[in-house]
């Protein structure tokens, strides 16, 4: 089993190669998307989205309910998963 330091270095090098603020599919099993969020000189790897749910944003009533439930009109911080989920919807 690889040690924690090796895993941490692998993640760090992958994060450095990613473009800022461009969501991509996540390789992790517990989340659907990931993004390297960059804001104010800070960087953070943000994972979001349920891999077991279908995104049906083309249905207006579902989109409206999602955006109301997550208060998407107030999501301004790029360092949060909520911001990126709302942006996808």
C-alpha positions in Angstrom: 0.0 0.0 0.0 1.5 3.4 -0.9 2.3 5.7 1.9 0.3 8.9 2.6 3.2 11.2 1.5 3.3 9.6 -2.0 -0.4 10.0 -2.4 -0.3 13.6 -1.3 2.5 14.4 -3.8 0.5 12.8 -6.6 -2.5 14.9 -5.8 -0.4 18.0 -5.5 1.2 17.5 -8.9 -2.2 16.8 -10.5 -3.6 20.0 -9.0 -0.7 22.1 -10.4 -1.4 20.9 -13.9 -5.1 21.7 -13.8 -6.4 24.9 -15.2 -8.1 27.4 -12.8 -11.9 27.5 -12.7 -12.5 24.8 -15.3 -14.7 21.9 -14.0 -13.8 18.4 -15.1 -15.0 14.9 -14.3 -13.6 13.6 -11.0 -11.6 10.4 -10.8 -12.9 9.8 -7.3 -15.8 7.5 -6.8 -17.6 9.7 -4.2 -18.0 12.8 -6.4 -18.9 13.5 -10.0 -17.0 16.7 -10.8 -13.9 18.5 -9.5 -12.4 22.0 -10.2 -9.3 23.8 -9.2 -10.9 26.9 -7.7 -8.7 30.0 -7.9 -9.7 33.3 -6.2 -7.7 36.1 -4.7 -4.3 34.3 -5.1 -5.5 31.2 -3.4 -6.1 27.7 -4.9 -8.3 24.9 -3.7 -9.4 21.6 -5.2 -13.2 21.4 -4.9 -15.1 18.1 -5.5 -18.9 18.3 -6.0 -21.9 16.5 -7.4 -23.5 13.1 -6.6 -22.2 10.4 -9.0 -25.4 8.4 -8.5 -27.8 11.2 -9.6 -28.8 12.1 -13.2 -28.6 15.8 -14.0 -31.9 16.8 -15.6 -31.4 20.5 -15.9 -33.3 20.7 -19.1 -36.5 20.2 -17.1 -37.4 23.8 -16.1 -39.3 22.8 -12.9 -36.3 20.7 -11.6 -33.8 23.4 -12.4 -36.0 26.0 -10.6 -36.3 23.7 -7.5 -32.6 23.0 -7.4 -31.6 26.6 -7.7 -34.1 27.6 -5.0 -33.1 24.8 -2.6 -29.4 25.7 -2.9 -29.9 29.5 -2.9 -27.9 29.8 -6.1 -28.6 33.6 -6.3 -26.3 34.1 -3.3 -23.5 31.7 -4.2 -20.5 34.0 -4.8 -17.5 32.2 -3.3 -15.6 30.2 -5.9 -14.0 28.2 -3.2 -17.3 26.4 -2.3 -18.9 23.3 -3.9 -22.2 25.2 -3.8 -20.9 27.8 -6.2 -19.8 25.2 -8.7 -23.0 23.1 -8.4 -25.1 26.2 -9.1 -22.9 27.2 -12.0 -23.4 23.8 -13.6 -27.2 24.3 -13.2 
